[in-house]
Amino acid sequence: MKELEFKRLIEKYQQGLLSGREKRLLDEWFAAMGHDKVHPIWSAEDKLTLKTKILQQIEEEKIKTEAGEESSSISSRRLPVFWRRSHFQATYRIAASLFLLATVSYFVWQFRRTEPGAVQVLQATAVGNVNKVLLSDGSLVWLKGNSMLTYPKEFIGKERHVTLLGEALFEVTKDPSHPFVIQCGELTTTVLGTSFNIKSHEKNIEVVVLTGKVSLTSVSDKQGIVVLPNEKAVYNGLNKQLVKVETVKKEEKIATVASTEYRMDFDDTRMGEIIRRIEGKFNVKVMISDPKLGNCMITADFTDQSLDKTFDMISQALGFEYEIDGNQISLRGTGCDSEGGPEQPKALIQ
């Protein structure tokens, strides 16, 4: 369902109307959202259950709103047009929020039901947005517009499993003993530690590899293919074929990392700025023992490196010591001269 059609549905809800046409539009939205042939959890029964839950919540909100309006009906008739317009917008936001809440709640319930013993988490993002998801193993996922990711709160077992609907850029923490597995419709992506972009669109799924290598298999091709850096694979859901493209265009690689904090390359940059970027990317707080630590200059590329690996590289180059305790990082070492004098080292990390 398009945004305009959804707005019209909310407007009719305000008027107390919900015709067969509106129900049909809801069904179409569910079909588009669920990608039925790609995402297996959306059965007809599932759609009916979720739709009923949404409509019940909307009706409850409507009753509450009408009860509040009844006590002030006389004065409300005298309110100016701009108030009535803002009241409509507020009601629209409430209904839209209930819609999203019900959708998310139902997805969480579904995945908890299908994977007992593992607490599943769902992240969803709207069109035009990019949400950062930090997984328990340190892996980063940049979830792009109109997409959903389900993953366990803590990874259990020999493999790290997540499910994607839509598009996301992955920076997977290296762990050879625990392969990272992404299920996207009929395509399964298995990696040990690398960065790549997965995009499902209608019947096709595209995988662009930036670093490392990934193994791709499908329901009809269990042997699959291996995709290397700067290569791309396309899975055609109509003919069930998996094809590799040897070279990815530069423009496409740039597009895969747009609106993310993937790039972490620095050229003669102050340590203070690098710390700020690290804090933002990994959601951590870095405490330094000496303010002069922030003056040290570094030329390095930490792109696609985990938090641990990033600080390993810095500590080896500048002789720093660090300690990670949850999301708190303590950094100790000799500071650098802010005037750029002989005491200020310039580290080149390769």
KOLLUM-633470 format. One record per atom (N, C-alpha, C): x, y, z; residue in one letter. Coordinates in steps of 0.2 Angstrom, whole numbers, plus 5000, padded with zeros to 4 digits. Atoms other than C-alpha are relative to their C-alpha. Example, Ala and Ser with C-alpha at 12.3 -4.5 7.8 and 13.67 -1.06 7.14 Angstrom:
500449945000A
506249785039A
500450065000A
499649944999S
506849955036S
499650055003S
END
This chain:
500449945000M
500050005000M
500450065000M
499749945001K
500650174995K
499850055006K
500149964994E
500850315008E
499350044999E
500649965001L
499450415000L
499349965001L
500650044999E
498250265000E
499949985008E
500150014993F
498650235018F
499750065004F
500349944997K
498250415023K
499350004999K
500850005001R
496550395015R
499749955004R
500350054995L
496250235025L
500050035007L
500149974993I
496650335041I
499550055000I
500549955001E
495550475035E
499349975001E
500650035000K
494150355033K
499949975007K
500050024993Y
494550285050Y
499750055004Y
500249944996Q
494250455057Q
499350014999Q
500749995002Q
492550465049Q
499649945002Q
500450064998G
492050295056G
499949954995G
500150045006L
492150205039L
500549954999L
499550055002L
493050045034L
499649954995L
500350045005S
492349975018S
500449944998S
499750065003G
492749825008G
500750024996G
499449975004R
493949934998R
500650015005R
499549994996E
494949975013E
500349945003E
499850074998K
495049795019K
500549974994K
499750025006R
495649755001R
500750035000R
499349965000L
497049895002L
500449975006L
499650024994L
497549825019L
500449934998L
499750075002D
497749645011D
500650014995D
499549985004E
498749724997E
500750025003E
499449984996W
499949805009W
500349955003W
499750064997F
500149645018F
500449964995F
499750045005A
500549555002A
500750034998A
499449965002A
501849694997A
500549995006A
499550004994M
502649695015M
500249935001M
499750074998G
502749505017G
500449974995G
499650035005H
503449465000H
499849925000H
500250074999D
502449305001D
500449944998D
499650065002K
503449194990K
500850015002K
499449994998V
505049264997V
500149995008V
500050004992H
504649275016H
499549955002H
500550054999P
503849115022P
499550015006P
500450004994I
503049175038I
499350034999I
500749975001W
501549265030W
499549964997W
500550045003S
500249145028S
499350045001S
500749965000A
498349195025A
499850005008A
500249994993E
498049155044E
500450055003E
499549954997D
499549265049D
499750074999D
500249945002K
498849405039K
499450025004K
500649984997L
497149395046L
500150015008L
499949994993T
497749385064T
500350075001T
499749944999L
498849535062L
499550064998L
500449955002K
497549635053K
499550015005K
500550004994T
496249595067T
500350045006T
499749964994K
497549655080K
500150074999K
499949935002I
497849815071I
499350045001I
500649975000L
496049855069L
499750015007L
500250004993Q
495649815087Q
500350065004Q
499649954996Q
497049935093Q
499750074997Q
500349935003I
496350075081I
499350015003I
500749994997E
494550045087E
500150025008E
499949984993E
495150055105E
500250075001E
499849945000E
496050215101E
499450054998E
500549965002K
494550285093K
499550015005K
500449994994I
493450255108I
500250045005I
499749954995K
494650345119K
500050074998K
500049945003T
494750485107T
499350035001T
500749975000E
492850505106E
499850015007E
500249984993A
492650495125A
500350075002A
499749944998G
493850635127G
499750064996G
500349955004E
493050735113E
499350025003E
500749994997E
491250715121E
500050055005E
500049954995S
491750815136S
500150074998S
499849935002S
492350965126S
499750014993S
500349995006S
491150955111S
499850074998S
500249935001I
490451125113I
500550054998I
499549965001S
492051215114S
500449984994S
499650025006S
492851115100S
499750024994S
500349985006R
491551175088R
500350074998R
499849945001R
492251345090R
500850014998R
499350005001L
494051295087L
500250024993L
499849985006P
494951365072P
500249944995P
499850065005V
495351265056V
500749975001V
499450024999F
497151255060F
500149955005F
500050054994W
496751155076W
499849944997W
500350065002R
495651035067R
500549964995R
499550035005R
497051005054R
500549975004R
499550034996S
498350975068S
499749945003S
500350054996H
497150865077H
499949934995H
500050065005F
496950755061F
500749974999F
499350035001Q
498850745059Q
500249965006Q
499850034994A
499050695077A
499649935000A
500450075000T
497650555075T
500449964995T
499750045005Y
498550495059Y
500749975003Y
499450024997R
500250485068R
499849945005R
500250054995I
499350385082I
499949944997I
500250065004A
498550265070A
500649974997A
499450035004A
500150245060A
500549975005A
499650034995S
501150215076S
499749935003S
500350064998L
499850085081L
500149944995L
499950045006F
500050005064F
500749975000F
499350024999L
501949995066L
500149955006L
499950044993L
501849935084L
499749934999L
500350065001A
500749795079A
500449954996A
499650035005T
501749745064T
500749975004T
499450024996V
503349735075V
499949955005V
500250054995S
502549645089S
499949944997S
500250065003Y
501849515078Y
500649964997Y
499450035003F
503549485069F
500449975006F
499650034995V
504449465086V
499649945003V
500450064998W
503049345092W
500149944995W
499950055005Q
503249245076Q
500749975001Q
499350035000F
505149225077F
500149975007F
499950034993R
505049185096R
499749935000R
500350065000R
503849055092R
500349944996R
499750055004T
504848975078T
500749985002T
499350024997E
506548975087E
500050005008E
500150004993P
506148925105P
500749995003P
499350004997G
507648955117G
500450054998G
499649945003A
508249105107A
499650065000A
500449945000V
507649275111V
500150044994V
499949975006Q
507349355094Q
499950085001Q
500149925000V
507449545091V
499950024992V
500149985006L
506749635076L
500250074999L
499949935002Q
507349795068Q
499750024993Q
500349985007A
506349885054A
500250074999A
499849935002T
506750045045T
499550024995T
500449975005A
505650165035A
500350024993A
499749985006V
505850215017V
500550065001V
499649945000G
507350335015G
500550005006G
499650004994N
508150295032N
500549945000N
499550054999V
509650195037V
500149995007V
500050014993N
509650115054N
500749955001N
499450044998K
511250045062K
499849955006K
500150064995V
511149875071V
500649975002V
499450034998L
512549815082L
499849945004L
500250064998L
512449635085L
500449985006L
499650024994S
513049535101S
500749984998S
499350025001D
514649475092D
500450064997D
499649955002G
515149645087G
499950024993G
500149995007S
514549635069S
499550064999S
500449945001L
513749795062L
499549984993L
500450015006V
512249795050V
499750074999V
500349935002W
511649955041W
499449984996W
500650025003L
509849915038L
499750064996L
500249955005K
509150015023K
499350015000K
500749985000G
507450095019G
499549944999G
500650055001N
505849985020N
500349935001N
499750064999S
506849835027S
499949975007S
500150034993M
506749715042M
500649955001M
499550054998L
508049615051L
499849975006L
500150034994T
507849485064T
500649965002T
499450034998Y
509249415074Y
499949995008Y
500050024992P
509549335092P
500350055004P
499749954995K
509849445107K
500749985001K
499350034999E
511349325110E
500149944995E
499950065004F
512049205097F
500149945004F
500050064997I
511849025102I
500249954995I
499850055005G
512648875094G
500650014996G
499450005004K
513948845081K
499950054994K
500149955005E
513248965068E
499650075003E
500349944998R
512649145069R
499550024995R
500550005004H
510949155061H
499650075000H
500549945000V
509949315055V
499649994994V
500450005006T
508549345043T
499950074998T
500049935003L
508449495031L
499450004995L
500549995005L
506949555021L
500150084998L
499949935003G
507449705010G
500750014999G
499349995001E
509249775010E
500450025006E
499649984994A
510649795022A
500849994998A
499350005001L
512549825022L
500349965006L
499750044995F
513449695033F
500750015001F
499350004998E
515149715042E
500049945006E
500050054996V
515349545050V
500649995004V
499450014996T
516549515064T
500349934999T
499750065002K
517749375060K
500049955006K
500050054995D
517549215069D
499949934996D
500050065004P
518049055059P
499649945003P
500450064997S
517248935072S
499350015000S
500749994999H
515549015071H
499850044993H
500249975006P
515049055053P
499350045000P
500549955000F
513849205050F
499549984994F
500550035005V
512249145040V
499450055000V
500649965002I
510949265032I
499549974996I
500550025004Q
509349205026Q
499650054997Q
500449955003C
508549315013C
499649974995C
500450035004G
507149235005G
500249934998G
499750065002E
507749084995E
500749995000E
499350005000L
509549134996L
500350005007L
499650014994T
510749085010T
500750034999T
499349985001T
512349185012T
500449985007T
499650024995T
513749115023T
500750035000T
499449974999V
515249205029V
500449995006V
499650014993L
516649195042L
500150075002L
499949934998G
517049385042G
500150044994G
499949965006T
516849515028T
499550055000T
500549955001S
515849655022S
499750004993S
500450015006F
514449645009F
499450035000F
500649975000N
512849715004N
499549954996N
500550045003I
511249615001I
499450044999I
500649965002K
509749684992K
499549954996K
500550045004S
508149594988S
499450054998S
500549965003H
506949674976H
499649964995H
500550045004E
505349594969E
500349935000E
499850075001K
506049424962K
500749995001K
499350005001N
507849464962N
500350015007N
499649984994I
509149464976I
500750014998I
499349995002E
510849544974E
500550005006E
499550004995V
512449524984V
500650034997V
499449975002V
513949644982V
500549995005V
499550014995V
515549594991V
500550055000V
499549944999L
516649734997L
500749975002L
499450034997T
517949635007T
499949925002T
500150074998G
518249445011G
499749974994G
500450045005K
517249315002K
499449975003K
500750034997V
515449245004V
499949944996V
500350065003S
514649075000S
499350014999S
500749995001L
512949084992L
499749944997L
500450065002T
511748944990T
499250025000T
500849995000S
509848934986S
499749935001S
500450064999V
508448814988V
500149954994V
500050055006S
508748744970S
500849994998S
499350005001D
510648764971D
500449995006D
499750014994K
511448684986K
500850005000K
499249995001Q
513248684979Q
500250075000Q
499949935000G
513148874976G
500650024996G
499449975003I
514548994971I
500350045006I
499649954996V
515849094980V
500150064997V
499949945002V
515949274978V
500550045003V
499449974997L
517549374980L
499950085000L
500049925000P
517949564983P
499950034994P
500249965006N
517249684970N
499649964995N
500450045004E
516149544963E
499350005003E
500749994998K
514249534963K
499749934997K
500450055002A
513049394962A
499250025000A
500849995000V
511149394957V
499749945000V
500550065000Y
509849264961Y
499450024997Y
500749995004N
508349264949N
499549955003N
500550044997G
506849204959G
499549964995G
500550035005L
505849164943L
500349944997L
499850065002N
507049044935N
500549965005N
499650044995K
507948994951K
500850004998K
499350015002Q
509649034944Q
500450055004Q
499649964997L
511149104953L
500650024996L
499549985005V
512349204942V
500550055004V
499549954997K
514049294947K
500250054994K
499749955005V
514649454939V
500750025003V
499349994998E
516449474939E
500350065003E
499849944998T
516649654941T
499450055002T
500549954998V
515649784951V
500250074998V
499849935002K
515549964945K
500150045006K
499849964994K
516350094956K
499450045003K
500649974997E
514650184957E
499649965004E
500450054996E
513750034963E
500349995007E
499750014993K
515050004977K
499950065004K
500149944996I
514850184982I
499350015003I
500750004998A
512950174983A
499949955006A
500250054995T
513050014994T
500250035007T
499849984993V
513950115008V
499850075001V
500249934999A
513050285006A
499550005006A
500449984994S
512250355022S
500249955006S
499850044994T
513250235033T
500750025002T
499349984998E
514850245043E
500549954999E
499650065002Y
515650105034Y
500850024999Y
499349985001R
517150205028R
500350035006R
499649974994M
518450235042M
500750004998M
499349995002D
520050285032D
500150075002D
499849934997F
521050435039F
500750014997F
499449985002D
522450535032D
500350065004D
499749954996D
523550625044D
499550035005D
500649974996T
522050645056T
500249995008T
499950004993R
522050685075R
499749945003R
500350054996M
521750545087M
499350025003M
500649984997G
520350645095G
499449994995G
500550015006E
519350645078E
499949934999E
500150075001I
519650465076I
499649975006I
500450034995I
519050425093I
499350025000I
500749985001R
517450525090R
499749964995R
500350045005R
517150425074R
499949935002R
500150064997I
517450265083I
499449995005I
500650004995E
516250305097E
499350004996E
500649995004G
514950355084G
499849934997G
500250065004K
515050195074K
499949945004K
500050064996F
515250065088F
499550015006F
500449984994N
514150155101N
500349995007N
499550014994V
515550155114V
500250075002V
499749944998K
516350285125K
500749995002K
499350014999V
518150305125V
500350055005V
499749964995M
519050375141M
500850004999M
499350005000I
520850435139I
500350035006I
499749984994S
522050455153S
500450064999S
499749935001D
522950605145D
499750034995D
500449965005P
522050735135P
500550014994P
499650005006K
523650745124K
500049944996K
500150065005L
523250575117L
499650024994L
500449985006G
522050665106G
500350044995G
499649965004N
523450765098N
500449954995N
499650045004C
524250615090C
499749994993C
500250005007M
524150605071M
500149934997M
500150075003I
523650445062I
499850004993I
500350015007T
523550395044T
499949925000T
500250075000A
522650225043A
499349994997A
500750025002D
521150135036D
499749945004D
500350054995F
520050045049F
499449984997F
500650025004T
518650015036T
500049925001T
500250075000D
517849845039D
500449965006D
499750034995Q
518849815055Q
499550005007Q
500450004994S
518049765072S
500250055005S
499849954995L
518149875087L
500749975003L
499450034997D
519449755095D
500650014995D
499549995005K
520449755079K
500350074999K
499849935001T
520449935077T
500550035005T
499649984995F
521149965094F
500749965001F
499450045000D
522449825092D
500550044995D
499649975005M
523049915076M
500350075003M
499849944998I
523150085085I
500549995006I
499650014994S
523950015101S
500749984998S
499350025003Q
525349935091Q
500450054997Q
499649955003A
525750085081A
500250065005A
499849944996L
525750215095L
500249985007L
499850034993G
526150105110G
499550025005G
500549994996F
524450135118F
499849945004F
500350064997E
523650015130E
499250025001E
500749995000Y
521749995130Y
499749945004Y
500450054996E
520449895140E
499250024998E
500749995002I
518649865134I
499649965005I
500450024995D
517349845147D
499350024998D
500649985003G
515649835139G
500050054995G
500049945005N
515349995130N
500550065002N
499549954997Q
516750085140Q
500749974998Q
499450025002I
518450085133I
500550055003I
499549964997S
519950155143S
500749994996S
499449995004L
521450215133L
500650035004L
499449974997R
523150245141R
500650004996R
499449995004G
524750305134G
500350075001G
499749945000T
525950445132T
499750054995T
500349955005G
525150605124G
500550034995G
499649975006C
525750705109C
500050075001C
499949934999D
526350885108D
499550034995D
500549975004S
524950985101S
500250054995S
499749955005E
526151105092E
500349964994E
499750045006G
526750965081G
500850005001G
499350004999G
528450965089G
500349935000G
499650075001P
529750815090P
499649955004P
500350054995E
528650735104E
499449974996E
500650035003Q
527250705092Q
500149954994Q
499950055006P
527250545082P
499550004995P
500550005005K
526350525066K
500049934997K
500050075001A
525850345064A
499749984993A
500350025006L
525550265047L
499949925001L
500250074998I
524550105050I
499849974993I
500250045006Q
524449975036Q
499749935001Q
END
